[in-house]
Amino acid sequence: MNFRQCVIDCIAGGEVVQSFNRLHGRPITPQLLSMLSTGEPQGIAELGDTEQELLACFILFVHRHIWRKIKFAESRVTRVTRIREESEPGERHSSSLSDGVRSFVRCDAPLLAADEN
């Protein structure tokens, strides 16, 4: 799944749109959302500044609250799976697994600092 597909799925599901509308204060209309799901960049370019800003806020909302969590979970599952595959048969996974998870969390710190800029 890529980020564009994630945004489209969030629009189709409706729960993310409801959360955005509740938290943002100014609801995003289905007409604006349909522009994102159909992928008409020329239509978006013709929108007013406030509508473009609202679309940008929604995209950032999806990135921050959905996409990053999906990618973090995928990375974590991949790392844990790799640690389990690399361990010796019959070896307990608890020590190597916890070491791998701790090292992954340390590796994620630069990503958090980059997002704050």
Rosetta blueprint (number, residue, H / E / L):
1 M L
2 N L
3 F H
4 R H
5 Q H
6 C H
7 V H
8 I H
9 D H
10 C H
11 I H
12 A H
13 G H
14 G L
15 E H
16 V H
17 V H
18 Q H
19 S H
20 F H
21 N H
22 R H
23 L H
24 H H
25 G L
26 R L
27 P L
28 I L
29 T L
30 P H
31 Q H
32 L H
33 L H
34 S H
35 M H
36 L H
37 S H
38 T H
39 G L
40 E L
41 P H
42 Q H
43 G H
44 I H
45 A H
46 E L
47 L L
48 G L
49 D H
50 T H
51 E H
52 Q H
53 E H
54 L H
55 L H
56 A H
57 C H
58 F H
59 I H
60 L H
61 F H
62 V H
63 H H
64 R H
65 H H
66 I H
67 W H
68 R H
69 K H
70 I H
71 K H
72 F H
73 A H
74 E H
75 S H
76 R H
77 V H
78 T H
79 R H
80 V H
81 T H
82 R H
83 I H
84 R H
85 E H
86 E H
87 S L
88 E L
89 P L
90 G L
91 E L
92 R L
93 H L
94 S H
95 S H
96 S H
97 L H
98 S H
99 D H
100 G H
101 V H
102 R H
103 S H
104 F H
105 V H
106 R H
107 C H
108 D H
109 A H
110 P H
111 L H
112 L H
113 A H
114 A H
115 D H
116 E H
117 N L
